[in-house]
């Protein structure tokens, strides 16, 4: 319509110029121009009423008529799988780990069988829902259903910290709280669930953890029932504080202290400390115990110190525990270890300020080699020779951030019967 009117206007203008000397013709042209102006005003009014700002094509009309597509969820695959809703109200990530071990024993007096096994085969689902975090982790290497349940909790921010409700590790023992993907040796020391807290690694309860740039403080209240354990009325509590007086890119110094109490009650299982002094699946020494039926308690106190200085890393803990006895009195148990490592071709063990533990070094394209060693002791101070020691040397190779190979050579020492069984162990580890 606009093009037709423009054409007519030009034609009239040309015609008007050619007949300027004829009065009658000029009057007719002026009347036609007035009619065209009125028609143009009507067209402009109709376009404004229809909401058209300018000339429109068929393609413009089709685009305008097409409804906008809904926002797509955000999907990330770097280092794992993570899906986030467009409004960020929901978030989900899938992770897992496979630790496949092979080991052989240098036998002495105790029987032991070397073989291969899946030390861990876990899948985990974690994320957020309306501001609440959740995690559900199953270890298929530990059994089906509740036998293999590990972390199973919900958590949320509270008073500047984080409250966790469900099934998780109580806040005690530095190496116990370190992820199995990051631990220095293939197995944890005796001052953890590998000895002092045997069979009590995960508990059901409520925890609160608050962390700053140089400190953490956590407290847990729990019952004495793991996911696969029987119903009982035993209760416990633990607390841990840490401080990092030095923390920069090249150096980290960690100091910490923790305490734990476990009080058996109706239906409680026995509370025991034991030591597999020649490595996993090797011979085990029962160090101390409190019968669950006695209603006794186990109290433990621990000190921590660790540091990373460039490629060098050191860590140690000293723990005293009292196992109450039915006849009265306590059995005093001492556990301590010292371990360290050296990254042979550079690198550095990072510090996790949110949990107060050290992580594994990040491998580059050339990989990282790490030489490690540990001296580990546990003993019952009230029973003669009821103790064990182990010396471990190891070599770790970090191929990339997800793949690690580990070798451990263990020399065990059972002070009760003099057994000196040792172990050679190799692990292939993948985590994502």
C-alpha positions, 0 to 999 in steps of 0.5 A: 500500500505504501509503495502504491501511494508513493508511485501515485504521488510521484506521478502526480508531481510529474504531471503537476510540473508539466501542466503548471500553465493550465489552471483547471488541470492544476486544480484537479491535481491539488484535489487528488493530492489532498485525497492521497494525503487523507488516504495516507493518514488512514493507512498510518492509523491502521498500521499503528492500531495493528501494532506494526512499527514499519513494513512487515514481511511474511518472514517477520510475521512468521517469527512474531507468531512463533512462541519462544522456546522454554529455557533448556537445563544446563548440562556439564560433563567436565569431570563428571555429569552435572545437570542443573534446572534453568531456575537453579531450583534443582541440581543433580550430579552423578559420581563414583569410584572403582578401587581394584586391588591385588595383593600377596602375603609374605607369610610368617605364622598366621594364615593369609590368602592373597587374591584380587578384589574390588575394594570399592565400587561406588556410585553416588547421586548428589545435588540440591533441591530448593536449597537443600543438599542431598547425597546418596552413595552405594558401595557395591563392593561392600554388599547389597542394600544397606550393607553397602550404604555409605553417605545418605544424608540431606544438608542445608546452610544454617547460622553461617555453617552447614547442618547434615542429617542422616548417615555420614562420618562423625567429625573425628580423626583426620585421616578418617575424614579424608576421602578414600580417593585422596588417602596417602596409603591404600588403607587408613591408619589404626587411629581411624575406622581401620583400627580404633573405630572398627566397624563404626565408620558411618553413623546415623545422626545430626552434624553441624560444621562451620568453616572459615579460611583458616579454621573449622569446627564441627560437632556430631550427635549420633546413635550407635547404629550403622545402616546395616546394624541392628536397632539399638539405643546406644548414643554418641557424640564427637567434635573436631576443631582445626586451625591453619596458621600458615596457608598459601600456595606453597605452604600449609600447616594444619593443627587440630584436635578432636574428641569422641564418646560412645555410650552403649545401651539396649541392643548395642553391638560390641564396641571394639578396636582391632588392627589388620597389621599386615594389610587388608584381608591379612591377620587381625589382632583384637586390641580392646573392646567394650561389650554392648550388653554391658552398657559401657562407654568408649571415650577417645581424644586425639591431636592432629598435625600436618603440613605440605611444603611444596612437594613434601607432605607430612601428617600424624595423629596421636590418640588415647581411648578408654574402653570401659569394662564390665567388671569396672575400670577401663582399658587404655588404648594408645594409637598413633602414626606418622606418615609422609610423602614426596612428589618426585617430579613436582606438585603439591597436596592441596588443602580443603579448607571446608573440611580441614583435610588434605586432598590428592595432588592434581596430575598434569599431562606428564603425570605425578610420581609420589613416594610415601611411608608410614609408621603405625602403632596401636596398643592396649596399655593395660594388657601385656603385649596386646598391640601391633605395629606396621611399617609401610612404604609406597609408590603412587602414580597419578596418571590424570585427575581421575586415575591413580595407581598405588603400590604398598609394601607392608611389614606387620608386627603382632606383639602378642604372638610374634607374627610378622606377616607382610603384604605386597599390594597394588591398586588401580583407582578410577574416580569421577 
